[in-house]
Amino acid sequence: MKTMTELSTRSNKVITAIVAASSLLLSACATQTETSRVETGSFSVPQYEQLVLDNGLTLYLMEQNEVPLITVSAVVRAGSVNDTTSGVASMTAQSLLLGADGKSKSEIEQMVDFLGASIYADAGKEGSYIGADFMAKDSDKMLPLLKSVILSPDFSAEEFDRLRQREIAGLSQSKESPRSVISRYFDKLVFGEHPYGNATSGNATSLADLNVSQMRAFHKSYYQPSNTAIAVVGDFDAKAMKSKLTALFGQWQNLEAVVMPPLKEGQPELNAPKVLLVDKSDAIETTFLIGGKGISRDNPDYVGLKVVNTILGGRFTSWLNDELRVNAGLTYGARSGFIPYSQGGVFRISTFTKTATTKETIDLALKTYARLWEKGVDQVTLDSAKAYVKGQFPPKFETSGQLAGLMSDMYLYGFDDAFINDFQANVDGLTLAETQRLVQRYFPQQNLQFVVIGNAEKVAPIVAEYGDVKTIDIKAVGFGG
């Protein structure tokens, strides 16, 4: 299936006529309907200070003195896109807490528990994250601990073996829940051998082969001050905190040049519709994702796309949820969204249904998606979505953890606080004509990619209608593609 409107016909001439007629209709609507603006108040990023130490370490300091708590979020530009062995970024990050500077894993845990604090470490697609929450009075204990785990992990072989066993067992368990792993299959289908196709979790074989020496090498290559940012939010004096962090991290040295993969290059073209059918023979449901290429996080149309996607599948009253759940009763929920990375991304429609209603659900999802081109967005719907997006926005940046995470993302993905400060104005400025442009430019219409997890024996003849099918067993190592 190459386009949305091919549900009713496979003639490109008919498709062109429908889209052209729809565009004329939408243009007429855009000139005849006035925008209704809903006031939801203003929101901007609280004042903060950004500085770079002599060694290249970036610091963000944001005082929030309402409660005596501090959140620290450190991010290293190294994730699964940097994997030399699948899963090494994630395992390196998790291993930071297995012992550092002579303190064992249990000693670190006991210290953190005694203080009533928390500490975590993990990796994602493009970043590795180390963070902590603690009482302001305990900063002289927790900040040195964070320094130890970031700069001087022990990489205990004994503790690593235990971690590896847990992670391998977790991979097997996660495949029992298709919704928890389907995005990994989708990224692999869309990006193939490109680093964006790497699964952060790794796979059973790669984790079994991974050793402590590889993690030490990964840590040495990427955990360097010029490749790291530390955001601190909470109850502190900025001048005093700056002095503490400079004393702790100022002597951290860059040991070698950081070499990053060329993520903008080598992304495969999606020249044909494809279906990755993941056979889960005991499944009584079919879980699927439909989509294609998306946008990078710094795309200037990010805000507008958020509004349009809210209409399609970004809230409970979205088109997809209304049609598939409320009206047809085919699923408990249907969503859509853009998942942005630094140099690309994906767009996905996601839902699940009983095996017997697989075709009905996929076809209705595609038909609903086609409304973006065939009918478009009317002014009342647009105004409602704009009010919803503005109303949901401030609560996402209320806590110290959310604000620290925001600054970490600003560092990692290359956007600044104008994204926050101008957000509501950008939402208010979105017009019907702009929604048409966004739909035409960014929402994938041709050569859609499908990942379907279910009973292959029962759904294979159905999904063959939507593209060339490749079938793999969900128990197979890795995430196919």
C-alpha positions in Angstrom: 0.0 0.0 0.0 1.7 3.1 -1.2 -0.6 5.9 -0.2 -3.5 6.6 2.3 -6.1 7.2 -0.4 -5.3 4.0 -2.1 -7.7 2.3 0.3 -10.4 3.2 -2.1 -8.4 3.1 -5.4 -4.9 2.4 -6.5 -5.0 5.0 -9.3 -2.5 7.8 -8.9 -4.6 10.0 -11.1 -7.5 9.6 -8.8 -5.3 10.3 -5.8 -4.0 13.5 -7.4 -7.5 14.6 -8.1 -8.7 14.0 -4.5 -5.7 15.8 -3.0 -6.1 18.7 -5.4 -9.8 19.1 -4.7 -9.3 18.8 -1.0 -6.6 21.5 -1.2 -9.1 23.8 -2.9 -11.7 23.1 -0.4 -9.4 23.6 2.5 -8.1 26.9 1.1 -11.7 28.1 0.9 -12.3 27.1 4.5 -9.1 28.9 5.5 -10.3 32.2 4.1 -13.8 32.0 5.4 -13.3 31.0 9.1 -11.8 33.2 11.8 -9.5 31.9 14.4 -10.8 31.7 18.0 -8.0 32.2 20.4 -8.1 30.6 23.9 -6.1 32.3 26.6 -4.3 29.8 28.8 -1.8 32.2 30.5 1.9 32.6 29.6 4.8 30.4 30.5 8.6 30.8 30.1 11.7 29.0 31.3 12.7 30.1 34.8 15.9 32.1 34.9 19.1 30.0 34.8 22.8 30.4 34.1 24.7 28.5 31.5 28.5 28.4 31.5 31.3 26.3 30.0 34.4 25.4 32.1 37.9 25.5 30.7 37.8 21.8 30.0 34.6 22.2 27.9 32.1 20.9 30.5 28.8 22.7 30.1 26.9 23.7 33.3 23.3 24.8 33.7 22.3 26.3 37.1 18.7 27.1 37.9 17.8 28.2 41.4 14.4 27.0 42.7 14.2 27.8 46.4 10.7 26.8 47.2 11.6 23.4 48.7 15.0 22.3 50.0 15.7 19.8 47.2 18.2 19.6 44.4 18.1 17.6 41.2 21.2 17.0 39.1 21.0 15.7 35.5 24.2 14.9 33.6 24.0 13.9 30.0 26.8 12.6 27.8 26.5 12.7 24.1 26.8 8.9 23.6 23.9 6.5 23.2 23.1 3.5 21.1 24.0 5.4 17.9 27.6 5.1 19.2 27.4 1.4 19.9 30.4 -0.6 18.7 28.8 -3.7 20.2 25.0 -3.6 20.4 24.0 -2.5 23.9 27.4 -1.2 25.1 26.2 2.4 25.7 23.3 1.2 27.9 25.5 -1.3 29.8 28.2 1.2 30.3 25.8 3.7 31.8 24.1 1.2 34.0 27.5 -0.1 35.2 28.5 3.3 36.6 26.5 2.5 39.7 28.1 -0.9 40.2 31.0 0.6 42.1 33.1 3.7 41.8 36.3 5.1 43.4 36.6 2.1 45.6 33.0 2.2 46.8 31.1 -1.0 46.1 27.6 -1.1 44.6 26.1 -1.9 48.0 28.0 0.9 49.7 26.7 3.4 47.1 23.2 2.1 47.6 23.4 2.3 51.4 24.8 5.8 51.3 22.0 7.0 48.9 19.3 5.2 50.9 20.6 6.6 54.2 20.3 10.1 52.9 16.8 9.5 51.5 18.2 10.4 48.0 18.0 8.6 44.7 20.4 8.1 41.9 20.1 6.6 38.4 22.1 5.9 35.2 20.9 4.8 31.8 21.3 5.4 28.1 19.0 6.2 25.2 19.3 6.6 21.5 21.8 9.5 21.5 22.6 10.2 25.2 23.7 8.6 28.4 22.1 10.0 31.5 23.3 10.1 35.2 21.1 11.9 37.7 20.2 12.3 41.3 17.7 13.8 43.7 18.6 14.8 47.2 18.1 17.2 50.1 20.0 20.5 49.6 21.8 19.9 52.9 23.4 16.7 51.5 24.9 18.3 48.4 28.4 18.0 49.8 27.9 14.2 50.0 26.0 13.6 46.8 27.9 15.8 44.4 31.2 14.0 45.1 29.4 10.7 44.6 28.2 11.8 41.3 31.7 12.9 40.3 32.9 9.4 41.3 30.4 7.5 39.3 30.8 9.7 36.2 34.5 9.9 36.2 35.8 6.9 38.0 33.6 3.8 37.7 35.2 0.6 38.8 33.4 -1.6 36.2 33.4 -4.6 38.6 33.5 -7.8 36.5 31.5 -9.6 39.2 28.8 -7.1 39.4 28.7 -6.7 35.6 28.1 -10.4 35.2 25.0 -10.1 37.4 23.8 -7.1 35.5 24.2 -8.8 32.2 22.2 -11.9 33.4 19.4 -9.6 34.5 19.4 -7.7 31.2 19.4 -10.8 29.1 16.5 -12.2 31.1 14.7 -8.9 30.8 15.0 -9.0 27.0 13.3 -12.3 26.9 10.5 -11.1 29.2 10.0 -7.9 27.3 9.2 -9.8 24.1 6.2 -11.2 25.9 4.7 -7.7 25.7 4.7 -6.6 22.1 3.9 -3.0 23.0 7.1 -2.7 25.0 9.4 -3.8 22.1 7.6 -2.9 18.9 9.3 0.5 18.6 12.7 -1.2 18.4 11.5 -3.3 15.5 10.1 -0.2 13.8 13.3 1.8 14.1 15.2 -1.2 12.6 12.8 -1.4 9.7 13.0 2.3 8.9 16.7 2.9 9.5 18.2 -0.5 8.7 22.0 -0.5 9.4 22.1 3.2 10.1 22.9 3.9 13.8 19.3 5.1 14.4 18.3 1.5 13.8 20.3 0.3 16.8 18.3 -1.0 19.8 19.5 0.7 23.0 18.9 -2.6 24.8 21.2 -4.6 22.7 20.3 -8.3 22.2 21.0 -11.5 24.0 23.9 -12.4 21.8 25.6 -9.0 21.9 25.2 -8.7 25.7 26.6 -12.2 26.2 29.7 -11.3 24.2 30.2 -7.9 25.9 33.1 -7.5 28.4 34.3 -5.0 30.9 37.2 -4.0 28.6 34.8 -2.8 26.0 32.9 -0.7 28.5 36.1 0.9 29.7 37.0 1.8 26.2 33.5 3.2 25.5 33.7 5.2 28.7 37.2 6.6 27.8 36.0 7.6 24.3 32.8 9.4 25.2 32.7 10.3 28.9 34.7 13.4 28.5 34.0 17.0 29.8 33.7 18.5 26.3 31.1 15.9 25.5 29.0 16.4 28.7 26.6 18.8 30.3 25.5 18.9 34.0 22.2 20.6 34.9 21.5 21.5 38.5 18.0 22.7 39.6 16.9 23.4 43.1 17.6 25.1 46.4 21.2 26.4 46.2 23.1 29.6 45.7 24.3 29.8 42.1 27.7 31.3 43.0 28.4 28.7 45.6 27.2 25.8 43.4 29.4 27.1 40.6 32.4 26.9 42.9 31.6 23.4 44.1 31.1 22.1 40.6 34.3 23.8 39.3 36.3 22.3 42.2 34.8 18.8 41.5 34.9 18.7 37.7 37.3 21.4 36.7 40.3 19.0 36.6 38.5 16.4 34.5 40.5 16.0 31.4 39.7 15.3 27.7 41.7 12.2 26.9 41.1 11.9 23.2 39.0 13.4 20.4 35.4 12.5 20.5 34.4 10.8 17.2 30.7 10.9 16.5 28.9 8.9 13.8 27.6 11.0 10.8 24.0 10.6 11.7 22.7 12.9 8.9 24.3 10.8 6.3 23.4 7.3 5.1 19.8 7.2 6.2 18.0 4.8 3.9 15.3 6.0 1.5 11.9 4.4 1.9 11.2 3.6 -1.7 8.6 0.9 -1.2 5.9 0.0 1.3 7.2 -2.8 3.6 5.8 -5.0 6.3 7.8 -6.6 9.1 5.6 -9.3 10.5 6.9 -10.5 13.9 5.4 -13.9 14.6 4.2 -14.4 18.2 2.4 -17.7 17.7 0.5 -17.5 21.0 -0.8 -14.0 20.5 -4.5 -13.4 20.6 -4.0 -9.7 19.7 -2.3 -8.0 16.8 -0.1 -5.0 17.7 1.0 -2.7 14.9 2.9 0.5 14.1 2.4 2.3 10.8 4.5 5.3 9.6 7.8 6.4 8.2 10.4 9.1 8.5 9.8 12.0 10.9 11.7 15.2 11.9 14.7 16.2 13.9 14.2 17.8 17.4 15.4 21.2 16.3 12.9 21.4 13.3 11.3 24.9 13.3 7.9 23.3 12.6 8.1 21.1 15.7 5.4 23.1 17.6 3.0 23.2 14.6 3.3 19.5 14.1 2.6 18.9 17.7 -0.7 20.7 17.3 -1.7 18.9 14.1 -0.7 15.5 15.5 -2.9 16.3 18.6 -5.8 16.3 16.3 -4.8 13.1 14.5 -3.7 11.0 17.5 -2.2 13.0 20.3 -5.1 13.1 22.8 -8.1 11.0 23.9 -10.5 12.9 21.7 -8.2 12.5 18.6 -9.5 11.3 15.3 -7.7 7.9 15.7 -9.0 7.3 19.2 -12.5 8.4 18.3 -12.7 6.2 15.2 -11.0 3.1 16.5 -11.9 3.0 20.1 -15.0 5.1 20.7 -16.9 4.6 17.5 -15.8 1.1 16.3 -14.8 -0.5 19.6 -11.7 -2.2 17.9 -9.1 -1.2 20.5 -8.6 0.3 23.9 -6.5 3.1 22.5 -4.9 4.5 19.3 -2.2 7.1 19.1 0.2 8.8 16.7 3.3 10.9 17.1 6.6 12.2 15.8 9.6 10.7 17.7 12.4 13.2 17.0 16.2 12.6 17.1 19.0 15.1 16.6 19.3 14.4 12.8 16.1 12.7 11.9 13.2 10.8 13.5 10.1 8.7 12.8 6.4 9.2 12.6 4.2 6.4 13.9 0.5 5.4 14.3 0.1 2.8 17.0 -2.6 0.6 18.3 -3.6 -3.1 18.9 -6.7 -5.2 18.4 -8.0 -8.8 18.5 -6.5 -11.0 15.9 -9.9 -11.4 14.2 -10.3 -7.7 13.6 -6.7 -7.1 12.4 -7.7 -6.1 8.8 -10.6 -3.9 9.9 -8.4 -2.0 12.4 -5.5 -1.4 10.0 -7.9 -0.3 7.3 -9.7 2.1 9.6 -6.5 3.5 10.9 -5.4 4.2 7.4 -8.7 5.7 6.4 -8.7 8.0 9.4 -5.1 9.0 8.6 -6.2 9.8 5.1 -8.5 12.5 6.5 -5.5 14.8 6.8 -5.4 15.0 3.0 -9.0 14.3 2.0 -10.8 16.6 4.4 -8.1 18.4 6.4 -8.5 20.3 9.6 -11.4 22.7 10.2 -11.1 25.9 12.3 -13.1 24.6 15.3 -10.9 21.5 15.5 -7.7 23.5 15.2 -8.8 26.0 17.9 -9.6 23.1 20.2 -6.2 21.4 19.6 -4.4 24.7 20.2 -6.1 25.2 23.5 -5.4 21.7 24.5 -1.7 21.9 23.6 -1.2 25.2 25.4 -3.0 23.9 28.5 -0.9 20.7 28.6 2.4 22.5 28.1 3.3 24.2 31.4 2.7 21.1 33.6 5.5 19.3 31.7 8.0 21.7 33.1 7.0 22.2 36.7 9.3 20.0 38.8 13.0 20.3 39.2 13.5 17.0 37.5 11.5 18.1 34.5 13.4 21.4 34.3 16.8 19.6 34.6 15.7 17.2 31.9 14.7 20.1 29.7 18.2 21.6 29.9 19.8 18.3 29.3 17.7 17.9 26.1 18.6 21.5 25.1 22.3 20.4 25.2 21.8 17.1 23.5 19.5 18.2 20.7 20.7 21.7 20.0 17.7 23.8 20.8 17.5 26.7 23.2 14.9 28.1 25.6 13.1 30.0 22.8 11.3 26.7 22.2 9.7 27.2 25.6 9.4 31.0 25.7 7.9 31.2 22.2 5.8 28.1 22.5 2.4 29.6 23.1 2.9 32.4 20.6 3.9 29.8 18.0 0.8 27.7 18.8 -1.5 30.8 18.6 0.1 31.7 15.2 -0.8 28.4 13.6 -3.3 28.9 10.8 -5.4 26.5 8.7 -3.1 27.3 5.7 -0.1 26.3 7.8 -1.7 23.0 8.9 -2.1 22.1 5.2 1.6 22.9 4.5 2.6 20.8 7.5 0.5 17.8 6.5 1.8 17.9 2.9 5.5 18.3 3.9 5.9 16.1 7.0 3.3 13.4 7.4 4.4 10.4 5.4 1.8 9.4 2.8 3.7 7.2 0.4 5.7 4.0 1.0 4.5 3.4 4.5 6.3 1.0 6.8 4.4 -1.5 8.9 5.5 -3.5 11.9 2.9 -6.1 12.9 3.3 -8.4 15.9 0.8 -11.2 16.1 0.0 -14.7 15.0 1.6 -14.8 11.6 -0.3 -17.9 10.5 -3.6 -15.9 10.8 -2.5 -12.4 9.8 0.1 -13.0 7.1 -2.5 -13.0 4.2 -4.0 -9.8 5.6 -0.8 -7.8 5.9 0.4 -8.9 2.5 -2.0 -6.3 1.1 0.1 -3.4 2.5 3.5 -4.1 1.2 6.3 -6.6 0.8 6.3 -8.8 3.8 9.3 -10.1 5.8 8.4 -12.5 8.6 10.6 -13.2 11.7 10.0 -15.0 14.9 9.7 -12.8 18.0 11.9 -15.3 19.8 14.7 -14.7 17.3 17.7 -12.7 18.7 17.5 -9.0 18.1 14.8 -6.9 16.5 14.9 -7.9 12.8 14.5 -5.4 10.1 
